[in-house]
Amino acid sequence: MSEKKSFVLRLNAKTYEALEKWAADEFRSVNGQLEFIIDKSLKDAKRYKKQDNQETNNLKTD
């Protein structure tokens, strides 16, 4: 599995609350929801290399 990086993200309270509700609706943590949103956006924009894309697909099945 690929190494994960951590970083600080500051959001306003309304944005965080909306994200928290969205994550709960999909049975994910807020962090998991953010990863899902970012991964999907990168795939849709074709910003992943083939190898990166395969690693992400493997994460979905684990």
Backbone hydrogen bonds, N-H to C=O, Kabsch-Sander energy under -0.5 kcal/mol:
donor,donor_aa,acceptor,acceptor_aa,energy
11,L,9,L,-0.5
16,Y,12,N,-2.3
17,E,13,A,-2.6
18,A,14,K,-2.2
19,L,15,T,-2.4
20,E,16,Y,-2.9
21,K,17,E,-2.2
22,W,18,A,-2.3
23,A,19,L,-2.6
24,A,20,E,-2.2
25,D,21,K,-2.5
26,E,22,W,-1.2
26,E,23,A,-0.5
27,F,24,A,-1.5
28,R,23,A,-2.8
33,Q,29,S,-2.5
34,L,30,V,-2.5
35,E,31,N,-2.4
36,F,32,G,-2.3
37,I,33,Q,-2.7
38,I,34,L,-2.7
39,D,35,E,-2.8
40,K,36,F,-2.5
41,S,37,I,-2.3
42,L,38,I,-2.5
43,K,39,D,-2.3
44,D,40,K,-2.8
45,A,41,S,-1.9
46,K,43,K,-1.6
47,R,42,L,-3.1
48,Y,42,L,-0.6
53,N,49,K,-2.7
54,Q,50,K,-2.2
55,E,51,Q,-2.1
56,T,52,D,-2.1
57,N,53,N,-2.3
58,N,54,Q,-2.1
59,L,55,E,-1.4
60,K,56,T,-1.2
61,T,57,N,-0.9
62,D,58,N,-1.0
